Amino acid sequence: MTTYFHVALGGTARSWLMNLPPGSVSSWSELCQQYVTDFSRLFTRSGMRGDLLAVRQRKGEMLRQYIQRFI
């Protein structure tokens, strides 16, 4: 799978793979872990409906203050 991994990648991801230091990866599992670690911080998940359920007005917070947190 590692032989063809570069074919599935493009742009920044392919550049990342091609610039890995020789010998820095010893298994497919390690390659996957490094890839996920390096690229997951670049990904921002869009909000979900359930996220809205977690929004709460703080104790003692005025309505105006509560609304201003979101504008």
Backbone as CSV, one residue per row, in Angstrom:
resi,resn,N_x,N_y,N_z,CA_x,CA_y,CA_z,C_x,C_y,C_z
1,MET,0.825,-1.197,0.000,0.000,0.000,0.000,0.868,1.258,0.000
2,THR,2.006,1.176,0.670,2.867,2.361,0.701,3.437,2.695,-0.669
3,THR,3.566,1.700,-1.527,4.110,1.927,-2.862,3.219,2.857,-3.677
4,TYR,1.906,2.767,-3.489,0.960,3.562,-4.279,0.307,4.697,-3.494
5,PHE,0.698,4.882,-2.257,0.102,5.922,-1.424,0.265,7.302,-2.055
6,HIS,1.436,7.581,-2.609,1.696,8.893,-3.206,0.772,9.198,-4.380
7,VAL,0.270,8.160,-5.047,-0.632,8.355,-6.190,-1.963,8.936,-5.725
8,ALA,-2.386,8.558,-4.511,-3.665,9.026,-3.981,-3.583,10.441,-3.417
9,LEU,-2.368,10.927,-3.205,-2.191,12.239,-2.599,-1.920,13.304,-3.656
10,GLY,-2.168,14.529,-3.274,-1.868,15.644,-4.153,-1.467,16.854,-3.335
11,GLY,-0.911,17.832,-3.969,-0.587,19.103,-3.331,0.293,18.975,-2.103
12,THR,-0.148,19.596,-1.015,0.603,19.634,0.234,0.854,18.248,0.799
13,ALA,-0.141,17.381,0.716,0.002,16.029,1.264,1.085,15.248,0.524
14,ARG,1.107,15.359,-0.786,2.145,14.658,-1.560,3.526,15.229,-1.245
15,SER,3.608,16.534,-1.155,4.873,17.177,-0.811,5.354,16.717,0.563
16,TRP,4.440,16.633,1.526,4.775,16.149,2.867,5.373,14.748,2.787
17,LEU,4.723,13.869,2.034,5.181,12.486,1.917,6.555,12.410,1.269
18,MET,6.742,13.136,0.192,8.001,13.074,-0.541,9.171,13.677,0.238
19,ASN,8.859,14.525,1.216,9.914,15.171,1.998,10.139,14.539,3.369
20,LEU,9.518,13.393,3.616,9.804,12.684,4.865,11.266,12.229,4.844
21,PRO,11.956,12.380,5.955,13.352,11.930,5.998,13.442,10.418,5.771
22,PRO,14.426,9.966,5.034,14.596,8.524,4.807,14.719,7.783,6.143
23,GLY,14.015,6.676,6.245,14.062,5.860,7.454,13.196,6.365,8.598
24,SER,12.411,7.423,8.369,11.599,7.986,9.450,10.300,7.215,9.669
25,VAL,9.960,6.336,8.738,8.742,5.539,8.849,9.121,4.075,8.658
26,SER,8.670,3.242,9.606,9.055,1.831,9.514,7.887,0.891,9.227
27,SER,6.659,1.432,9.201,5.506,0.563,8.928,4.356,1.385,8.355
28,TRP,3.407,0.679,7.763,2.213,1.331,7.226,1.449,2.029,8.345
29,SER,1.351,1.369,9.489,0.649,1.924,10.643,1.301,3.231,11.094
30,GLU,2.621,3.252,11.132,3.343,4.452,11.539,3.149,5.574,10.522
31,LEU,3.140,5.241,9.240,2.901,6.238,8.200,1.511,6.842,8.358
32,CYS,0.527,5.996,8.580,-0.849,6.480,8.772,-0.932,7.413,9.977
33,GLN,-0.299,7.005,11.080,-0.334,7.813,12.293,0.327,9.176,12.073
34,GLN,1.466,9.199,11.412,2.139,10.469,11.135,1.290,11.355,10.236
35,TYR,0.663,10.748,9.244,-0.189,11.510,8.322,-1.358,12.136,9.079
36,VAL,-2.037,11.340,9.872,-3.188,11.839,10.636,-2.747,12.932,11.607
37,THR,-1.637,12.708,12.293,-1.139,13.697,13.245,-0.812,15.019,12.564
38,ASP,-0.121,14.963,11.444,0.299,16.186,10.762,-0.845,16.937,10.093
39,PHE,-1.840,16.213,9.588,-2.893,16.880,8.834,-4.189,17.097,9.600
40,SER,-4.393,16.416,10.707,-5.641,16.599,11.449,-5.721,17.979,12.093
41,ARG,-4.585,18.569,12.434,-4.624,19.910,13.030,-4.986,20.971,12.008
42,LEU,-4.883,20.663,10.725,-5.250,21.611,9.682,-6.746,21.579,9.378
43,PHE,-7.402,20.508,9.789,-8.806,20.310,9.488,-9.673,20.941,10.562
44,THR,-10.593,21.760,10.160,-11.556,22.308,11.111,-12.923,21.746,10.769
45,ARG,-13.520,21.133,11.737,-14.826,20.503,11.559,-15.903,21.576,11.584
46,SER,-16.825,21.507,10.664,-17.933,22.451,10.686,-18.865,22.094,11.834
47,GLY,-19.596,23.078,12.278,-20.502,22.875,13.403,-21.582,21.842,13.102
48,MET,-21.986,21.178,14.149,-23.029,20.165,14.035,-24.243,20.623,14.845
49,ARG,-25.377,20.082,14.546,-26.595,20.436,15.250,-26.446,20.194,16.751
50,GLY,-25.796,19.112,17.115,-25.585,18.793,18.532,-24.741,19.822,19.258
51,ASP,-23.875,20.535,18.522,-23.058,21.578,19.140,-23.935,22.692,19.700
52,LEU,-25.028,22.971,19.031,-25.932,24.021,19.511,-26.571,23.655,20.845
53,LEU,-26.772,22.373,21.072,-27.366,21.938,22.334,-26.423,22.167,23.511
54,ALA,-25.142,22.277,23.237,-24.159,22.487,24.294,-24.010,23.961,24.669
55,VAL,-24.593,24.863,23.899,-24.490,26.292,24.177,-25.426,26.639,25.318
56,ARG,-24.840,27.222,26.345,-25.625,27.585,27.535,-25.278,29.006,27.964
57,GLN,-26.263,29.676,28.481,-26.035,30.992,29.066,-25.392,30.771,30.432
58,ARG,-24.306,31.496,30.693,-23.587,31.339,31.958,-24.390,31.906,33.114
59,LYS,-24.178,31.333,34.274,-24.871,31.811,35.470,-24.482,33.270,35.705
60,GLY,-25.470,34.125,35.879,-25.239,35.547,36.116,-24.957,36.351,34.855
61,GLU,-24.946,35.693,33.704,-24.664,36.384,32.446,-25.942,37.034,31.936
62,MET,-25.855,38.317,31.621,-27.008,39.032,31.088,-27.257,38.560,29.650
63,LEU,-28.499,38.646,29.206,-28.857,38.201,27.871,-28.014,38.905,26.809
64,ARG,-27.803,40.201,26.972,-27.014,40.969,26.005,-25.583,40.410,25.917
65,GLN,-24.968,40.088,27.058,-23.623,39.518,27.077,-23.604,38.149,26.390
66,TYR,-24.619,37.362,26.665,-24.730,36.025,26.090,-24.767,36.111,24.564
67,ILE,-25.579,37.014,24.049,-25.721,37.182,22.594,-24.432,37.724,21.980
68,GLN,-23.750,38.613,22.688,-22.517,39.213,22.149,-21.390,38.197,22.003
69,ARG,-21.440,37.086,22.694,-20.424,36.049,22.517,-20.469,35.460,21.113
70,PHE,-21.569,35.603,20.424,-21.764,34.936,19.134,-21.789,35.897,17.951
71,ILE,-21.559,37.159,18.195,-21.542,38.120,17.083,-20.187,38.763,16.953
